[in-house]
Each structure stands twice: as C-alpha cells, then as structure tokens.
C-alpha cells in the first residue's frame, strides 16, 4: 500500500457519528465546512492549540497562519458529508482533507501517528474553551504579517512533542479517572529541572484538574534516576502526616504513556504571591509548616530512601567565590566542626516560589525533588536567603524567630548554612532562567546575605 493510501485509510476508518449527542457526559464540539455539506463532532479532548506559520498551512488556508489543535482519533467522528471529503498528501504520510464542494480545510491525518488527527480551529462551530499557546514555524512566516501578541514563538515545531503529548495525556486522563476525557492540557511555569503540565479532565463527577510532573535534565543540577518515584512517595507520606501538600494520584515509569517517568497530583488552586500587607502572617505560617515537617519522626513515618544533606563545610568551600577577600574565611572553614544534630526530613528548596496561598492561607507546598535528611537549619537557611532576596533582612529575621518559637530545634550552625545556601545560589543563579533584571537584583541581595554570614562566622572565631 502507498503512503498516500495508508493515510487515506486512517481517515476512512473514522466512524460516522450516530447523532450530535454521540458523546454522552462530555462537552461535544461541532465543526463544519463553508457550504455545510461536511459536519463533524469532537468530544472536547483538544490538545495544545498553536498558530502554524509554515508555507503549507498558509497556502492551504489562504491566510497568514493556520490555528490547529491535536485530537485523539477516537474523539472525532463525522456527522455528515464524509463522501464530500477529498484528500491531498502535502508531505510524506500527512494527509490534509478538504471539502471538494467549497474547499474548506478539514482535519489532517498522519500515517505514523494514526491515533491522532490535527483539527483546524477555523472550521469549529463551538467554542473549544482552549486558546493558542504558541506560534510555530515562524521561520516560514509571511513577510507581510507581524506577530504582535506575547505567545512563545518557535522557528520550527514547538518543543517536547506537544502534538504527541496531547494523545498521551488523553490516555493518562483515562488512567487517572476511568472513563474520563481530557479537555485540555497546558504547560505551567515551574522549576528548571521538570516539565509541568495542567490537565483539565471531565468525568461523571464533573470537571477535575490535575498537574503532571516530568523531571528533565538541568545540566547544573543532577538528579537521581529515582527522583520521580521518590517525590510521589514522599507526597503521600507528608500528606498523611496532615501537612498541606497536593494529593498524589498516579505514578508511571512504564514508558508506555510517556517516554520518561512521571507522576500526577491534584491541582491545588492558589498563588505564589505574598503581599507585604499580610507578610507577617505568611512568615508565621511558613515557620509553622517547617517546624511541623522537621518534627516528624523521619525514621518511622515510612519515608522513601532519601539522600543525606551535603556537608555544608565542603559545599561552601566548593561554591564560595574564589576571591582574595574570602581567604581568611576559607582557613576558618577548613577547621570548622559541624555540631551533631538529629536528622530531620528536609524539603530542600523551601522558598516562596514553592508555596501556594489562597485567601492568605498556605494551601500547598510544592516541588519536593530536593528532599533529604539532615539538620533543620538547612531548610531554615534556604528560606532565609530567599526572603532576604524577595523582601529584606527583617523578613528573614522574623521568619527565624517564628520558627524558633514553634520548634524544639535550636538551629545549630545556622550561620554556616546561611553561607552555604547563599554561595550555592550565587554559583548557579545564571542557570535559573531568570530575566536579566531580576537575576541582577537577586545576585546583589544574595551577595549581601553571603557577606553578612561570612562576617558573623569570622567574628565568632
């Protein structure tokens, strides 16, 4: 069979709908051609929407770009006029369809991806409740058209296989809630070492929202192969202890749904923004959370295997800027003896960007990939450095006082840990993906934090 025939067969296999209500219990989206002879329906499982500027899409539509979305093939059916659908193989294994009466562009079928189709949103009759997320193939953009919105632009295809992901996410939705249908998925802004997506799902119980997390490869931050499983298990333990974290619902490392391990948790509504108007209350809640976390009996709560926190002396010597002014400090550190302390469960990256707030209440603590066992002062120092950068030294001091009031831990070697986390931040800040202006401000504030810790440590010797 020819490539053209294979793709045409994939299109012909699509069943006709019995009626407009062929997908009970889910939102059905209708579409049609210009003359109305061809009509189709989708169960709402639209994947990411992109504006494609490639020359083929421009010529097929006669427009500056084609707005399209990926849809699982099983979610699509013809309502009428299938006999009016003609096909054109625009590239090997890719069949574009159109109405032979009016010429309207209709779905595209792929020989190598028979389980998905590409739907042009211009032929939809209903609002799909999703919006474009990017411009792709802008390297082929029409010279007479200027892109004026703020959507991401990609010279060629968008990264991370967004079309393929749409089909995979639809299968994952069924795993999360049997019988559920994926309505949409979108990338979320998160850390630099994981890809994070919001999944909107509809089920017999109504709409549901989840977050899917896949760890990536940050060259400056090496993560163990087991990090995804560990974070999933850790969320279970911490949630069972009564602390506010998202409910984990699915872990998969089969490589059958996505090529790398991932886990899914419930989406918690909230914002990471902390207003100065209620900063004092927020600092108290942050301190209370850490005190409760550190008070857990790490040896008996069923934790997954966690690494020990790095030796702060060796870490500081590695990260500390190689400047003459730190020569005396290096001598002090070389003979420094860390005081023994009870190994506590550490979040590892406790800062405002990993905290969700709603109505001035802490609703969830996110991103546990750096969890470890070690001195409580490690977590406290991390938060102090971030509060100093985001607010000022007073916020860091008040947070520390609140923690000491809520915890039995006396925070041994806190100044050393301040020096360690500050130096580590300065050494890796360039890889965090921050805008230049924000990076410069954080670098200035963190340098002040390191200098203050260095002065205190020298004064104590």
C-alpha positions as a Markdown table, in Angstrom:
| # | Residue | x | y | z |
|---|---|---|---|---|
| 1 | Unk | 0.0 | 0.0 | 0.0 |
| 2 | Unk | 1.3 | 3.5 | -0.8 |
| 3 | Unk | 2.0 | 6.1 | 1.9 |
| 4 | Unk | -0.9 | 8.1 | 0.5 |
| 5 | Unk | -3.2 | 5.1 | 0.6 |
| 6 | Unk | -2.2 | 4.4 | 4.2 |
| 7 | Unk | -3.1 | 7.9 | 5.4 |
| 8 | Unk | -6.3 | 7.8 | 3.4 |
| 9 | Unk | -7.2 | 4.6 | 5.1 |
| 10 | Unk | -6.7 | 6.1 | 8.5 |
| 11 | Unk | -9.1 | 8.8 | 7.6 |
| 12 | Unk | -11.7 | 6.4 | 6.2 |
| 13 | Unk | -11.6 | 4.3 | 9.4 |
| 14 | Unk | -13.1 | 7.2 | 11.4 |
| 15 | Unk | -16.7 | 6.2 | 12.2 |
| 16 | Unk | -19.7 | 8.4 | 11.4 |
| 17 | Unk | -21.5 | 9.7 | 14.5 |
| 18 | Unk | -24.9 | 8.3 | 15.3 |
| 19 | Unk | -26.1 | 11.8 | 16.2 |
| 20 | Unk | -25.0 | 15.1 | 17.6 |
| 21 | Unk | -25.1 | 13.6 | 21.1 |
| 22 | Unk | -22.7 | 10.8 | 20.4 |
| 23 | Unk | -20.5 | 11.5 | 23.4 |
| 24 | Unk | -22.8 | 11.4 | 26.4 |
| 25 | Unk | -21.5 | 13.1 | 29.6 |
| 26 | Unk | -18.8 | 15.2 | 27.9 |
| 27 | Unk | -18.7 | 18.5 | 26.1 |
| 28 | Unk | -19.2 | 17.9 | 22.4 |
| 29 | Unk | -17.7 | 20.4 | 19.9 |
| 30 | Unk | -19.1 | 20.7 | 16.5 |
| 31 | Unk | -17.5 | 21.7 | 13.2 |
| 32 | Unk | -18.4 | 22.1 | 9.6 |
| 33 | Unk | -17.2 | 23.3 | 6.2 |
| 34 | Unk | -18.2 | 26.6 | 4.5 |
| 35 | Unk | -21.1 | 25.1 | 2.5 |
| 36 | Unk | -22.3 | 23.0 | 5.4 |
| 37 | Unk | -22.1 | 19.7 | 3.5 |
| 38 | Unk | -19.4 | 18.3 | 5.8 |
| 39 | Unk | -20.1 | 18.3 | 9.5 |
| 40 | Unk | -18.1 | 16.6 | 12.4 |
| 41 | Unk | -18.0 | 16.4 | 16.1 |
| 42 | Unk | -15.3 | 16.2 | 18.8 |
| 43 | Unk | -15.7 | 15.1 | 22.4 |
| 44 | Unk | -13.7 | 18.1 | 23.6 |
| 45 | Unk | -10.3 | 16.4 | 24.0 |
| 46 | Unk | -8.4 | 19.2 | 22.2 |
| 47 | Unk | -4.7 | 19.2 | 22.8 |
| 48 | Unk | -2.4 | 22.2 | 22.6 |
| 49 | Unk | -3.5 | 24.9 | 20.2 |
| 50 | Unk | -0.8 | 26.5 | 18.0 |
| 51 | Unk | -0.7 | 29.0 | 15.2 |
| 52 | Unk | 1.3 | 27.4 | 12.4 |
| 53 | Unk | 3.0 | 29.7 | 10.0 |
| 54 | Unk | 4.5 | 27.1 | 7.7 |
| 55 | Unk | 4.1 | 27.7 | 4.0 |
| 56 | Unk | 1.9 | 24.6 | 3.5 |
| 57 | Unk | -0.6 | 25.8 | 6.1 |
| 58 | Unk | -0.6 | 29.3 | 4.7 |
| 59 | Unk | -1.3 | 28.0 | 1.2 |
| 60 | Unk | -3.9 | 25.5 | 2.4 |
| 61 | Unk | -5.9 | 28.3 | 4.2 |
| 62 | Unk | -5.0 | 31.4 | 2.2 |
| 63 | Unk | -4.2 | 33.1 | 5.5 |
| 64 | Unk | -1.2 | 34.2 | 7.5 |
| 65 | Unk | -1.3 | 31.1 | 9.6 |
| 66 | Unk | -3.5 | 28.1 | 10.4 |
| 67 | Unk | -4.7 | 27.7 | 14.0 |
| 68 | Unk | -4.8 | 24.0 | 14.8 |
| 69 | Unk | -5.1 | 21.5 | 17.7 |
| 70 | Unk | -4.4 | 17.8 | 18.1 |
| 71 | Unk | -7.2 | 15.5 | 18.9 |
| 72 | Unk | -7.2 | 11.8 | 19.7 |
| 73 | Unk | -8.7 | 10.0 | 16.7 |
| 74 | Unk | -11.3 | 8.2 | 18.8 |
| 75 | Unk | -12.6 | 11.6 | 20.0 |
| 76 | Unk | -13.5 | 12.6 | 16.4 |
| 77 | Unk | -16.4 | 11.4 | 14.2 |
| 78 | Unk | -18.2 | 12.6 | 11.0 |
| 79 | Unk | -21.8 | 13.8 | 11.4 |
| 80 | Unk | -22.5 | 14.1 | 7.6 |
| 81 | Unk | -20.8 | 14.6 | 4.3 |
| 82 | Unk | -17.9 | 12.1 | 4.6 |
| 83 | Unk | -18.4 | 11.4 | 0.9 |
| 84 | Unk | -17.6 | 15.0 | 0.1 |
| 85 | Unk | -14.2 | 14.9 | 1.8 |
| 86 | Unk | -11.2 | 15.0 | -0.5 |
| 87 | Unk | -7.5 | 14.4 | 0.4 |
| 88 | Unk | -4.1 | 15.8 | -0.5 |
| 89 | Unk | -0.8 | 14.5 | 0.7 |
| 90 | Unk | 1.1 | 17.7 | 1.4 |
| 91 | Unk | 4.1 | 15.8 | 2.7 |
| 92 | Unk | 5.0 | 12.1 | 3.1 |
| 93 | Unk | 2.5 | 10.4 | 5.3 |
| 94 | Unk | 0.5 | 13.6 | 6.0 |
| 95 | Unk | -3.0 | 13.8 | 4.5 |
| 96 | Unk | -4.8 | 17.1 | 4.5 |
| 97 | Unk | -8.5 | 16.9 | 3.9 |
| 98 | Unk | -10.9 | 19.5 | 2.5 |
| 99 | Unk | -14.5 | 19.8 | 1.2 |
| 100 | Unk | -14.5 | 19.2 | -2.5 |
| 101 | Unk | -17.5 | 21.5 | -2.9 |
| 102 | Unk | -16.4 | 24.6 | -1.0 |
| 103 | Unk | -12.7 | 23.9 | -0.4 |
| 104 | Unk | -12.8 | 24.4 | 3.4 |
| 105 | Unk | -9.8 | 23.0 | 5.2 |
| 106 | Unk | -10.7 | 19.9 | 7.3 |
| 107 | Unk | -8.7 | 17.6 | 9.6 |
| 108 | Unk | -5.2 | 16.3 | 8.8 |
| 109 | Unk | -4.3 | 12.6 | 9.2 |
| 110 | Unk | -0.9 | 11.1 | 9.9 |
| 111 | Unk | 0.4 | 7.8 | 8.7 |
| 112 | Unk | 2.9 | 7.4 | 11.6 |
| 113 | Unk | 0.5 | 8.7 | 14.2 |
| 114 | Unk | -2.8 | 7.0 | 13.4 |
| 115 | Unk | -4.2 | 7.7 | 16.9 |
| 116 | Unk | -4.3 | 11.4 | 16.5 |
| 117 | Unk | -5.5 | 14.0 | 14.0 |
| 118 | Unk | -4.9 | 17.7 | 13.5 |
| 119 | Unk | -8.1 | 19.9 | 13.5 |
| 120 | Unk | -8.2 | 23.4 | 12.1 |
| 121 | Unk | -10.0 | 25.6 | 14.6 |
| 122 | Unk | -11.3 | 27.8 | 11.8 |
| 123 | Unk | -14.0 | 25.2 | 11.0 |
| 124 | Unk | -15.3 | 24.8 | 14.6 |
| 125 | Unk | -18.8 | 25.9 | 15.2 |
| 126 | Unk | -18.5 | 25.9 | 19.0 |
| 127 | Unk | -16.0 | 27.4 | 21.5 |
| 128 | Unk | -13.4 | 24.7 | 22.3 |
| 129 | Unk | -12.6 | 26.5 | 25.6 |
| 130 | Unk | -8.9 | 26.4 | 24.7 |
| 131 | Unk | -6.7 | 29.1 | 23.2 |
| 132 | Unk | -3.5 | 29.3 | 21.2 |
| 133 | Unk | -0.4 | 28.6 | 23.3 |
| 134 | Unk | 2.4 | 29.3 | 20.8 |
| 135 | Unk | 3.4 | 30.3 | 17.2 |
| 136 | Unk | 5.2 | 27.6 | 15.4 |
| 137 | Unk | 7.3 | 27.5 | 12.2 |
| 138 | Unk | 7.7 | 31.3 | 12.4 |
| 139 | Unk | 10.9 | 30.8 | 10.3 |
| 140 | Unk | 8.4 | 30.4 | 7.4 |
| 141 | Unk | 6.2 | 33.3 | 8.4 |
| 142 | Unk | 4.6 | 35.5 | 5.8 |
| 143 | Unk | 6.7 | 38.6 | 5.4 |
| 144 | Unk | 3.6 | 40.8 | 5.3 |
| 145 | Unk | 2.4 | 39.6 | 8.8 |
| 146 | Unk | 3.7 | 40.8 | 12.1 |
| 147 | Unk | 3.2 | 38.8 | 15.3 |
| 148 | Unk | 2.1 | 41.3 | 18.0 |
| 149 | Unk | 1.0 | 39.1 | 20.9 |
| 150 | Unk | 3.2 | 37.7 | 23.7 |
| 151 | Unk | 2.8 | 34.0 | 22.9 |
| 152 | Unk | 6.0 | 31.9 | 22.6 |
| 153 | Unk | 7.5 | 31.7 | 19.1 |
| 154 | Unk | 9.3 | 28.8 | 17.7 |
| 155 | Unk | 11.3 | 28.9 | 14.5 |
| 156 | Unk | 10.1 | 25.3 | 13.7 |
| 157 | Unk | 7.9 | 22.9 | 15.7 |
| 158 | Unk | 7.2 | 23.6 | 19.4 |
| 159 | Unk | 9.5 | 21.6 | 21.8 |
| 160 | Unk | 8.7 | 18.5 | 23.8 |
| 161 | Unk | 6.4 | 16.9 | 21.1 |
| 162 | Unk | 3.3 | 18.8 | 22.1 |
| 163 | Unk | 1.1 | 17.0 | 19.5 |
| 164 | Unk | 2.2 | 13.6 | 20.6 |
| 165 | Unk | 1.8 | 14.7 | 24.2 |
| 166 | Unk | -1.9 | 15.5 | 23.6 |
| 167 | Unk | -2.7 | 11.9 | 22.8 |
| 168 | Unk | -0.5 | 10.6 | 25.7 |
| 169 | Unk | -2.2 | 13.0 | 28.1 |
| 170 | Unk | -5.7 | 11.8 | 26.9 |
| 171 | Unk | -4.6 | 8.2 | 27.8 |
| 172 | Unk | -3.3 | 9.4 | 31.1 |
| 173 | Unk | -6.6 | 11.0 | 31.9 |
| 174 | Unk | -8.3 | 7.7 | 31.5 |
| 175 | Unk | -5.8 | 6.1 | 33.9 |
| 176 | Unk | -6.4 | 8.8 | 36.5 |
| 177 | Unk | -10.2 | 8.5 | 36.3 |
| 178 | Unk | -11.6 | 5.6 | 34.3 |
| 179 | Unk | -14.0 | 6.9 | 31.7 |
| 180 | Unk | -12.7 | 10.4 | 32.0 |
| 181 | Unk | -11.9 | 12.6 | 29.0 |
| 182 | Unk | -9.1 | 15.1 | 28.6 |
| 183 | Unk | -10.5 | 18.6 | 27.9 |
| 184 | Unk | -7.2 | 20.4 | 27.6 |
| 185 | Unk | -3.6 | 20.5 | 28.8 |
| 186 | Unk | -1.2 | 23.4 | 29.1 |
| 187 | Unk | 2.4 | 23.8 | 30.3 |
| 188 | Unk | 2.8 | 25.5 | 33.7 |
| 189 | Unk | 5.7 | 27.7 | 34.7 |
| 190 | Unk | 7.8 | 25.9 | 37.2 |
| 191 | Unk | 11.3 | 25.0 | 38.1 |
| 192 | Unk | 14.2 | 24.5 | 35.6 |
| 193 | Unk | 14.5 | 20.7 | 36.3 |
| 194 | Unk | 11.0 | 19.5 | 35.5 |
| 195 | Unk | 8.3 | 19.9 | 32.8 |
| 196 | Unk | 5.0 | 20.6 | 34.5 |
| 197 | Unk | 1.5 | 20.5 | 32.8 |
| 198 | Unk | -2.0 | 21.3 | 34.0 |
| 199 | Unk | -4.6 | 18.7 | 32.8 |
| 200 | Unk | -8.3 | 19.6 | 32.7 |
| 201 | Unk | -10.4 | 16.4 | 32.8 |
| 202 | Unk | -14.1 | 15.8 | 32.6 |
| 203 | Unk | -15.8 | 12.8 | 34.2 |
| 204 | Unk | -19.1 | 11.5 | 35.5 |
| 205 | Unk | -18.4 | 13.5 | 38.7 |
| 206 | Unk | -17.8 | 16.7 | 36.7 |
| 207 | Unk | -14.6 | 18.7 | 35.8 |
| 208 | Unk | -11.4 | 17.8 | 37.6 |
| 209 | Unk | -7.9 | 19.4 | 37.4 |
| 210 | Unk | -4.5 | 17.7 | 37.8 |
| 211 | Unk | -0.8 | 18.5 | 37.5 |
| 212 | Unk | 1.6 | 16.2 | 35.6 |
| 213 | Unk | 5.2 | 16.4 | 36.5 |
| 214 | Unk | 8.1 | 15.0 | 34.5 |
| 215 | Unk | 11.7 | 15.6 | 35.6 |
| 216 | Unk | 14.1 | 16.8 | 33.0 |
| 217 | Unk | 17.8 | 17.3 | 32.7 |
| 218 | Unk | 19.2 | 20.5 | 34.1 |
| 219 | Unk | 22.9 | 20.3 | 33.3 |
| 220 | Unk | 23.7 | 22.2 | 36.5 |
| 221 | Unk | 21.5 | 20.0 | 38.7 |
| 222 | Unk | 22.0 | 16.3 | 38.5 |
| 223 | Unk | 19.0 | 14.3 | 39.8 |
| 224 | Unk | 18.9 | 10.6 | 40.7 |
| 225 | Unk | 17.0 | 8.3 | 38.3 |
| 226 | Unk | 14.6 | 7.5 | 41.1 |
| 227 | Unk | 13.6 | 11.2 | 41.8 |
| 228 | Unk | 10.1 | 10.9 | 40.3 |
| 229 | Unk | 9.1 | 7.8 | 42.3 |
| 230 | Unk | 10.7 | 9.3 | 45.4 |
| 231 | Unk | 8.8 | 12.6 | 45.1 |
| 232 | Unk | 5.5 | 10.8 | 44.5 |
| 233 | Unk | 6.0 | 8.5 | 47.6 |
| 234 | Unk | 7.1 | 11.5 | 49.7 |
| 235 | Unk | 4.0 | 13.4 | 48.9 |
| 236 | Unk | 1.9 | 10.5 | 50.2 |
| 237 | Unk | 3.8 | 10.4 | 53.5 |
| 238 | Unk | 3.7 | 14.1 | 54.1 |
| 239 | Unk | 0.1 | 14.4 | 53.2 |
| 240 | Unk | -0.8 | 11.5 | 55.6 |
| 241 | Unk | 1.0 | 13.4 | 58.3 |
| 242 | Unk | -1.5 | 16.2 | 57.9 |
| 243 | Unk | 0.7 | 18.8 | 56.1 |
| 244 | Unk | -0.7 | 20.8 | 53.2 |
| 245 | Unk | 0.7 | 19.2 | 50.0 |
| 246 | Unk | -1.1 | 18.1 | 46.8 |
| 247 | Unk | -2.7 | 14.7 | 46.8 |
| 248 | Unk | -0.6 | 12.3 | 44.6 |
| 249 | Unk | -2.8 | 10.2 | 42.3 |
| 250 | Unk | -0.7 | 8.3 | 39.8 |
| 251 | Unk | 2.9 | 7.3 | 39.2 |
| 252 | Unk | 4.1 | 5.7 | 35.9 |
| 253 | Unk | 7.5 | 4.5 | 34.7 |
| 254 | Unk | 6.4 | 2.0 | 32.1 |
| 255 | Unk | 7.4 | 4.3 | 29.2 |
| 256 | Unk | 4.2 | 3.2 | 27.5 |
| 257 | Unk | 2.4 | 6.5 | 28.1 |
| 258 | Unk | 5.3 | 8.9 | 28.2 |
| 259 | Unk | 9.0 | 8.1 | 27.4 |
| 260 | Unk | 10.2 | 9.1 | 30.9 |
| 261 | Unk | 8.7 | 8.6 | 34.4 |
| 262 | Unk | 6.1 | 11.0 | 35.6 |
| 263 | Unk | 3.6 | 11.4 | 38.3 |
| 264 | Unk | 0.2 | 13.1 | 38.6 |
| 265 | Unk | -1.2 | 15.0 | 41.6 |
| 266 | Unk | -4.3 | 17.1 | 42.2 |
| 267 | Unk | -4.1 | 20.7 | 41.1 |
| 268 | Unk | -4.3 | 23.0 | 44.1 |
| 269 | Unk | -5.7 | 26.4 | 43.4 |
| 270 | Unk | -3.6 | 29.3 | 44.7 |
| 271 | Unk | -0.9 | 31.8 | 44.0 |
| 272 | Unk | 2.8 | 32.1 | 45.0 |
| 273 | Unk | 2.4 | 35.9 | 45.5 |
| 274 | Unk | 2.8 | 37.2 | 49.1 |
| 275 | Unk | 1.6 | 40.7 | 49.7 |
| 276 | Unk | 3.5 | 43.0 | 52.1 |
| 277 | Unk | 0.1 | 43.7 | 53.7 |
| 278 | Unk | 0.0 | 40.1 | 55.1 |
| 279 | Unk | 3.7 | 39.2 | 55.0 |
| 280 | Unk | 3.8 | 38.9 | 58.8 |
| 281 | Unk | 1.1 | 36.3 | 58.9 |
| 282 | Unk | 2.7 | 34.4 | 56.0 |
| 283 | Unk | 6.0 | 34.2 | 57.8 |
| 284 | Unk | 4.3 | 32.7 | 60.8 |
| 285 | Unk | 2.6 | 30.0 | 58.6 |
| 286 | Unk | 5.8 | 29.2 | 56.8 |
| 287 | Unk | 7.7 | 28.8 | 60.1 |
| 288 | Unk | 4.9 | 26.6 | 61.5 |
| 289 | Unk | 5.0 | 24.3 | 58.4 |
| 290 | Unk | 8.7 | 23.8 | 58.6 |
| 291 | Unk | 8.6 | 23.2 | 62.3 |
| 292 | Unk | 5.9 | 20.5 | 61.9 |
| 293 | Unk | 7.8 | 18.9 | 59.0 |
| 294 | Unk | 11.1 | 18.8 | 60.9 |
| 295 | Unk | 9.3 | 17.3 | 64.0 |
| 296 | Unk | 8.2 | 14.2 | 62.1 |
| 297 | Unk | 9.9 | 11.0 | 63.2 |
| 298 | Unk | 11.9 | 10.5 | 60.0 |
| 299 | Unk | 12.9 | 7.0 | 61.0 |
| 300 | Unk | 9.4 | 5.7 | 61.5 |
| 301 | Unk | 6.9 | 7.5 | 59.1 |
| 302 | Unk | 7.6 | 5.3 | 56.1 |
| 303 | Unk | 9.8 | 7.7 | 54.1 |
| 304 | Unk | 11.3 | 6.5 | 50.8 |
| 305 | Unk | 15.1 | 6.3 | 50.7 |
| 306 | Unk | 16.4 | 9.9 | 50.8 |
| 307 | Unk | 19.9 | 11.2 | 50.5 |
| 308 | Unk | 21.8 | 12.9 | 53.3 |
| 309 | Unk | 22.2 | 16.7 | 53.0 |
| 310 | Unk | 25.6 | 17.7 | 51.7 |
| 311 | Unk | 28.3 | 18.6 | 54.3 |
| 312 | Unk | 27.9 | 22.4 | 54.5 |
| 313 | Unk | 31.6 | 23.0 | 55.0 |
| 314 | Unk | 32.7 | 21.1 | 51.9 |
| 315 | Unk | 29.8 | 22.6 | 49.9 |
| 316 | Unk | 30.6 | 26.1 | 51.0 |
| 317 | Unk | 34.3 | 25.7 | 50.1 |
| 318 | Unk | 33.2 | 24.5 | 46.6 |
| 319 | Unk | 30.7 | 27.3 | 46.0 |
| 320 | Unk | 32.4 | 30.2 | 47.7 |
| 321 | Unk | 33.7 | 32.7 | 45.1 |
| 322 | Unk | 37.5 | 32.4 | 44.6 |
| 323 | Unk | 38.2 | 35.9 | 45.7 |
| 324 | Unk | 41.1 | 37.1 | 48.0 |
| 325 | Unk | 38.7 | 38.6 | 50.4 |
| 326 | Unk | 37.5 | 35.1 | 51.3 |
| 327 | Unk | 40.9 | 33.7 | 52.0 |
| 328 | Unk | 40.6 | 34.0 | 55.8 |
| 329 | Unk | 37.1 | 32.6 | 55.7 |
| 330 | Unk | 38.4 | 29.5 | 53.8 |
| 331 | Unk | 41.0 | 29.0 | 56.6 |
| 332 | Unk | 38.3 | 29.1 | 59.2 |
| 333 | Unk | 36.1 | 26.7 | 57.3 |
| 334 | Unk | 38.9 | 24.2 | 56.9 |
| 335 | Unk | 39.0 | 23.6 | 60.6 |
| 336 | Unk | 35.2 | 24.1 | 61.3 |
| 337 | Unk | 33.5 | 21.3 | 63.1 |
| 338 | Unk | 29.7 | 20.9 | 62.4 |
| 339 | Unk | 27.7 | 20.2 | 65.6 |
| 340 | Unk | 25.8 | 16.9 | 65.5 |
| 341 | Unk | 22.0 | 17.1 | 65.2 |
| 342 | Unk | 19.0 | 14.9 | 64.7 |
| 343 | Unk | 18.4 | 14.1 | 61.0 |
| 344 | Unk | 15.2 | 15.8 | 60.1 |
| 345 | Unk | 13.1 | 15.4 | 57.0 |
| 346 | Unk | 14.0 | 18.4 | 54.8 |
| 347 | Unk | 12.1 | 19.9 | 52.0 |
| 348 | Unk | 15.3 | 21.0 | 50.4 |
| 349 | Unk | 14.0 | 24.0 | 48.5 |
| 350 | Unk | 11.6 | 25.8 | 50.8 |
| 351 | Unk | 11.1 | 29.3 | 49.4 |
| 352 | Unk | 8.1 | 31.5 | 48.4 |
| 353 | Unk | 8.1 | 30.2 | 44.8 |
| 354 | Unk | 7.2 | 26.7 | 46.0 |
| 355 | Unk | 4.3 | 27.8 | 48.3 |
| 356 | Unk | 0.7 | 28.3 | 47.2 |
| 357 | Unk | -1.6 | 30.7 | 49.0 |
| 358 | Unk | -5.3 | 31.2 | 48.9 |
| 359 | Unk | -7.1 | 33.9 | 50.9 |
| 360 | Unk | -3.9 | 34.5 | 52.8 |
| 361 | Unk | -3.7 | 30.8 | 53.9 |
| 362 | Unk | -0.9 | 28.4 | 53.0 |
| 363 | Unk | -2.7 | 25.7 | 50.8 |
| 364 | Unk | 0.2 | 23.6 | 49.4 |
| 365 | Unk | 4.0 | 23.2 | 49.5 |
| 366 | Unk | 5.3 | 22.1 | 46.1 |
| 367 | Unk | 8.4 | 20.7 | 44.5 |
| 368 | Unk | 9.9 | 18.0 | 46.8 |
| 369 | Unk | 12.6 | 16.8 | 44.4 |
| 370 | Unk | 15.4 | 18.1 | 46.7 |
| 371 | Unk | 14.1 | 16.4 | 49.8 |
| 372 | Unk | 16.8 | 15.0 | 52.1 |
| 373 | Unk | 17.7 | 14.1 | 55.6 |
| 374 | Unk | 19.8 | 16.5 | 57.6 |
| 375 | Unk | 19.9 | 19.4 | 60.0 |
| 376 | Unk | 16.8 | 21.6 | 60.2 |
| 377 | Unk | 19.0 | 24.6 | 59.9 |
| 378 | Unk | 19.5 | 23.7 | 56.2 |
| 379 | Unk | 15.8 | 24.4 | 55.3 |
| 380 | Unk | 15.7 | 27.5 | 57.5 |
| 381 | Unk | 18.8 | 29.0 | 55.9 |
| 382 | Unk | 17.3 | 28.3 | 52.4 |
| 383 | Unk | 14.2 | 30.2 | 53.3 |
| 384 | Unk | 16.1 | 33.0 | 55.0 |
| 385 | Unk | 18.2 | 33.6 | 51.8 |
| 386 | Unk | 15.1 | 33.7 | 49.6 |
| 387 | Unk | 13.2 | 36.0 | 52.0 |
| 388 | Unk | 16.2 | 38.3 | 52.1 |
| 389 | Unk | 16.2 | 38.4 | 48.3 |
| 390 | Unk | 12.4 | 38.8 | 47.8 |
| 391 | Unk | 11.8 | 41.2 | 50.8 |
| 392 | Unk | 14.6 | 42.2 | 53.2 |
| 393 | Unk | 16.7 | 41.1 | 56.1 |
| 394 | Unk | 13.9 | 41.9 | 58.5 |
| 395 | Unk | 11.6 | 39.3 | 56.9 |
| 396 | Unk | 14.4 | 36.7 | 57.2 |
| 397 | Unk | 14.9 | 37.6 | 60.9 |
| 398 | Unk | 11.2 | 37.4 | 61.7 |
| 399 | Unk | 10.8 | 34.1 | 60.0 |
| 400 | Unk | 13.7 | 32.7 | 62.0 |
| 401 | Unk | 12.2 | 33.9 | 65.3 |
| 402 | Unk | 8.8 | 32.4 | 64.5 |
| 403 | Unk | 10.5 | 29.1 | 63.7 |
| 404 | Unk | 12.4 | 29.0 | 66.9 |
| 405 | Unk | 9.2 | 29.7 | 68.8 |
| 406 | Unk | 7.4 | 26.8 | 67.1 |
| 407 | Unk | 10.3 | 24.2 | 67.1 |
| 408 | Unk | 12.4 | 22.5 | 69.7 |
| 409 | Unk | 15.4 | 22.7 | 67.3 |
| 410 | Unk | 17.9 | 25.4 | 68.2 |
| 411 | Unk | 19.3 | 25.7 | 64.6 |
| 412 | Unk | 22.9 | 24.8 | 65.3 |
| 413 | Unk | 25.3 | 26.1 | 62.7 |
| 414 | Unk | 22.7 | 28.4 | 61.1 |
| 415 | Unk | 25.3 | 30.9 | 60.1 |
| 416 | Unk | 27.3 | 28.2 | 58.3 |
| 417 | Unk | 24.2 | 27.0 | 56.5 |
| 418 | Unk | 23.4 | 30.7 | 55.5 |
| 419 | Unk | 26.8 | 30.8 | 54.0 |
| 420 | Unk | 26.3 | 27.5 | 52.2 |
| 421 | Unk | 22.9 | 28.2 | 50.6 |
| 422 | Unk | 23.9 | 31.8 | 49.7 |
| 423 | Unk | 27.1 | 30.7 | 48.0 |
| 424 | Unk | 25.4 | 27.8 | 46.2 |
| 425 | Unk | 22.7 | 30.3 | 44.9 |
| 426 | Unk | 25.4 | 32.7 | 43.6 |
| 427 | Unk | 27.2 | 29.9 | 41.8 |
| 428 | Unk | 24.1 | 28.6 | 40.0 |
| 429 | Unk | 21.9 | 31.7 | 39.6 |
| 430 | Unk | 22.8 | 32.0 | 36.0 |
| 431 | Unk | 21.1 | 28.7 | 35.2 |
| 432 | Unk | 17.8 | 29.5 | 36.8 |
| 433 | Unk | 16.3 | 31.1 | 33.6 |
| 434 | Unk | 15.6 | 34.5 | 35.3 |
| 435 | Unk | 15.2 | 37.7 | 33.3 |
| 436 | Unk | 18.4 | 39.7 | 33.4 |
| 437 | Unk | 17.0 | 42.4 | 35.6 |
| 438 | Unk | 15.6 | 40.0 | 38.2 |
| 439 | Unk | 18.8 | 37.9 | 38.2 |
| 440 | Unk | 20.9 | 41.1 | 38.8 |
| 441 | Unk | 18.7 | 42.1 | 41.7 |
| 442 | Unk | 18.8 | 38.7 | 43.3 |
| 443 | Unk | 22.6 | 38.4 | 42.8 |
| 444 | Unk | 23.0 | 41.8 | 44.6 |
| 445 | Unk | 20.7 | 40.8 | 47.5 |
| 446 | Unk | 22.3 | 37.3 | 47.8 |
| 447 | Unk | 25.8 | 38.7 | 47.8 |
| 448 | Unk | 24.8 | 40.9 | 50.8 |
| 449 | Unk | 23.4 | 37.8 | 52.5 |
| 450 | Unk | 26.6 | 35.9 | 52.0 |
| 451 | Unk | 28.8 | 38.8 | 53.1 |
| 452 | Unk | 26.7 | 39.1 | 56.3 |
| 453 | Unk | 27.0 | 35.4 | 57.1 |
| 454 | Unk | 30.8 | 35.5 | 56.4 |
| 455 | Unk | 31.2 | 38.4 | 58.8 |
| 456 | Unk | 29.3 | 36.6 | 61.5 |
| 457 | Unk | 31.2 | 33.4 | 61.1 |
| 458 | Unk | 34.6 | 35.2 | 61.2 |
| 459 | Unk | 33.5 | 37.2 | 64.3 |
| 460 | Unk | 32.6 | 34.0 | 66.1 |
| 461 | Unk | 36.1 | 32.5 | 65.8 |
